[in-house]
Amino acid sequence: MKNKLSCIIVEDLPTAANFLNRFCSQSGLLDVEGIFPDVSTALRFLDQRTVDVIFLDVEMPGGTGFELMDKLTFSPKVILTTSKTEYAYNAFEYYVTDFLKKPFTYKRFLEAVEKVSPPEPAAPAAPAYKDHLFIKVDQKLVKLASEDILYIESMGDYVRFVTPQKKFTNLNTMKNLEERLDPQIFIKVHRSYIVNINKIDDLQGNVIYIQKQEVPIGKAHRDQVMQRLNII
């Protein structure tokens, strides 16, 4: 049996909040630890507690769901719940787990929950990572050695690979790169940056320096970065 995930509901309409709460209870997969009508009250709770999942409306009094995500100091799974499809692109930019368009069915709700609570794989094999990758640049494939990559920067629908000699722009996503890059070499330090941990020269405050270039550290990633550094 799966362990229950902790969650909160951030929704200003009581009817919609109760609807979600009932679905969470019915699923048996989620423990609702709070229901909040606006961003500020939700953030006060999240300053003291972390949860696995946030069911998040977009338009609310006093702030939007995207503003809440900007202020989070940890990285929960986020399932957006809204009646407006125009927020779908923003949802993609924020790497939300799923986008539930109101009104949604219990079946569609369960599909979203399965994305944050995938079944445990049986005896997973350790992935084999190569020491290089090929990226498509200007209709050709360019081979980059992993050790030559200083950092990778997200640029909307594109990413930029920065090496000591050159920069390469490639149509890609940070999510795809996180799955393909060797985690022993690369670490995500910000929503928009992945760095080669072996290339870090210096760290001051929330800024990493790599060959005199500055890379910011996001609040949600700082603890992980500090754990990976060989600090004595």
Steps between C-alpha positions, in 0.01 A plus 500: 500500500632845411583745773271802507635828369455818700328783315329835534225663295534868406163607361288808570164345403364284786303279262810420293713447812245259648481320167877443500504404866238233436698359208818486712320311774329266254830408334662379822831628362515849653487658844366856479690705758331830428263692274587864433297770320795715388874508440602683818336256743637204305852644511479555876426130537772398252758711682461256790418174320579319179257283306534258212227649280324835457166523319516860386248734343643782286274801549442586867464815710833656592719301260518230237603138527812580297601761759468234768734268307751784462517534879530131593822398673462131414384303196166323545303350216244755378168416333334813362119517516345773289219557253719702260708320239712807426708416808616171348817656353593659833441163665750345259754773579466428873533124449176423679414132519155531346238751392140421599247709311185560701264327513689169506390147575620268774667287231697799372590590859642150555707527184661815639564339838665200335756739352610607848475150643641264236515127574827380645707332228610146569875466547598810301822477308749782541500713183815498292615854425732578212796736529365710213181607329397613154289813465328629188627844402422667165394176327806307616592286798776635722684267739566645845708323762334519840821624658510796259159636599524777759126554547168489320252789500128487419382755243126444460455218247878474458803423716852634468802274558797706616853365448835678548526560124145544375128514576248271327124562487272198469122446497451311827359507853666494841279208600628289210860588579463411867395151392782459248802654676723314745393613852851428626628783280206737456277662760203732462570815702212717381179463302695623196851363560679165513873510577793262471587463868865432412528843335393710800783736594337695780173554682402824669157540652252380242734530201723233345807611305619289208793645303398852606139445392220532756224243546224563760394240756125473554364477854341164428836353390750653745491217758562238233788702354665537839467128567672415172799730553805350669500741794757441776 
